[in-house]
Amino acid sequence: MVSERLKLPDMSQTPVVTRFAPSPTGALHIGGARTALFNWLYARGRGGKFLLRIEDTDRARSTPENTQAILDGLTWLGLDWDGEPISQAAGAERHAEVARQMLAEGSAYKCFSTQEEIEAFREEARAKGGSTLFRSPWRDVAEAEHPDAPFAIRIKAPRDGATTIRDEVQGEITIGNDQLDDMVLLRSDGSPVYMLAVVVDDHDMGVTHVIRGDDHMTNAFRQAMIYRAMGWELPVFAHVPLIFGPDGKKLSKRHGATGAAEYQKMGYPAAGMRNYLTRLGWSHGDAEYFSDAEAREWFDLGGIGKSPARFDMKKLENLCRQHIAASDDAALLHEAEEFLAAIGRPKLTEGQRDGLLAAMPHLKERAKTFPELLEKAHFVLADRPIAPDEKSAKNLDDVSRGILAELTPQLQTASWERDTLEGVVTALAEAHGLGLGKLAGALRAALAGRMVSPSVFDMMLVLGRDESVARVKDASA
């Protein structure tokens, strides 16, 4: 048996070019988002290019809306690409040209077998328990004997031996060449197949590293035949295991949200999502939480595991909490506004923006998502009069209202500093034989109208004397 080991080129001195090539037949899946992220990190960490190709050859299912959803998802995740997105469908003539070149050079041939003949062959093979790989009778027929009829162009696959591909994640993978069929390159209607288009596009785009899901591993062997026939160097392959749900099965809608846009609308911060998806199936020592700069510096193909990773919402939320806490206040305000736009909420007024920015240091601790952060920010987003919700209103009984009425003139004359305010409120609570918590609950209802908020003293400092006093007056009336 003759075996062939397909050697990958030495890319140590070659500028890195990666690509993400989604099909616009649906929303950006979270698995696709991770694939894009891995490609982005690998290229950006090496000063290379990250390209985007829209594989829109399925004209019936590819829509502009789905393409835009993919672009929006990548933009939300912060994965910028170099140049304009490339349409695979637009390159159909170039793909066909390569098939015709292979035909002219003898590495492909004309096949006149009809679909009915191919299906009849497969039915007979199934009945006999044999291989259903179609072996065209036209492979070695001379041109002079060809009929005047429509034909497909098929590649001449190796019939004997085995082929080995070195994969940066999976290691060396070998298959027998008898598992490879003479796949169609150009259909009888002149349209190129996906498998050909991918190789031609990757070559023409100068892609050096193909990082994709391991469900494409078998495709690598079929695509390698085209590289070899054209005399093109193979890219470095890295086939990444898929993402599974908590139950160990392929991630699907039964596990909950699967689209990147869904996570944006649920209010997860992009930085936390990037951190989590990077860590999902890849590791750098024991590092769990890391910055984008660290991810770009550390990410390599050798750190990708061979086993499927399991999606864990608690880990995602923990990382998102850390990223929100560590984020710049102005950046958080910007992302909060993008979240509100994504869910169709009205834009913030200038006053709300200013209040939210001023309150941000008191909001971002322990918030895992933007809905949590904005709920905590209700006190700066709401206008007077503040309407307490049902739980908060329970803290405003007649006794509490009376104490708030006593507090009002003291707040009007107190020095507006945290220690002073805390002393004033504590002294008044003690004078009435109450713990600070009891009076703080009434103050919280007056200032925020919610149980979830920053401390009452932080709220007063953010709101200022006039607004704070006005709200306390409203609540004590």
C-alpha positions, 0 to 999 in steps of 0.5 A: 500500500502506498501512503501519502503524508500531506506536509504542511508548509513552514509558516514561521516566516509567513504573515498569518491570514485566517478567515471566518466563513459563515453561511448566511442561512441563519443567525450567528451560532455561538459555536460559529462565534467561537470559531470566529474568535479563535481565528481573530485571536490567532491573527491579531496576536501575530500581527496578521489578517483576519478575513471574512467570507460569506459562503452564500452559494445556497441562494435559496436559503442565504438572505441579506438579513442573515448576512447582516445578522452575522455582521452585527453579531461579530461587531457586537463581539468586537471581532473586527475584520480586515477589508470588505466581506467577500461573497463566495457566490460572486466568485463562481466563475473563478471557481469554475475556471479552476475546475476547467483547468484541472480538466485540461491538466488531467486531474479531473474528467468529464462524467456523463452519468445521470442522477438516475444512474448514480442513484441506481448504482447506490441502491444496488450497492446498498442491496449488496452491502457494499460501498455506496461511493460512486465510481464513475465509468467515465473516469478513463474514457477517451475524449473521442468516445464522449457523447454530446450530452451534459456532463459534470467535472469530477476530480480524479481521487487516488484509488490506492494507499492512504493519506495523512494530514497533520492537524494542529489540534487533532494530531496526525489523521489518516484515512484510506484513499478508498474512502475518497470518491471522485467528487464533483467539482462542477455540476452539469449546469456549470455551477461549482460545488461548495468544496471547490469554492472553499479551496479556491477562495482560501487560496486566492485570499492567501489564507495560511491557517484554516481554523474551523469545527472538527465536523469539517475534518473529513472535508480536509481530505477531500479539499486536499485533493484540489490543493494537490492537483493545483500544485498549491500549498496546503494551509495549516489545519486546526479542527476544533471540537464542537461545543456541547450542552451541559448534558454532553450532547451537541449544543442546540436550542433545547439547551437554551440560547444558541445565537450570539444575538440572543446573548447580546439581548440577554445583556451579557457584556461582550468582553465577558463573552469573549473571555468565556468563549476563548476559555471554552475549549482552550486553556492557558495554564490555570487562567480563567479571567483574562483581558483581550490583550492577554488573550491575544498574547497567549492564544495558540493552537496547541492550547485547544483541547481535543474533547468537546467543551461544555457550555456552562452558564454559571462560568459565563456569568461569573466572568461577565461579573468580573468584566463589568466590575473591571470595565471603564465607566464610559465604556459600560455606559456605551455598551448599556446604550447598545443593549437598550437599542438591541432590545428596542428600548428608548434612548437615554436622555442626556440627564439619564446618561449623565446620571448613569455615568455618575452612578456607574462606580456604585452599579458595576460591582456584582452585576452580571448583566446589563439588565441587572446593572440597569435595575440597580440604576433605576434611581438615576433613570426614573423621574420624580415623583418616584413610585415605589414598587410593591416590595419597596413600598412596604418600608414606607409605613406611617412611622417611617414617613414621620421619621423621613419628615424629621430627616428632611431639614437635617439633610438640608443643612448637613455637609454633603459628604458620606461620613456626615450623611451616614452620621445624621441618618444613624443618629436619627435612627438611634433616637427612635430606637431603630437600627440603621437598616430600618431607616435605610429601607425607608430611605431606599424606597424614597430615593429609588423606589426599589429594593435593589439599589446602591447604598442610600448614601451613595445614591444621595451623593450621586443625586445631590442635595436638592434632588435627594431632599425633594425625593425624601419630602415626596415620600414623607408627604 
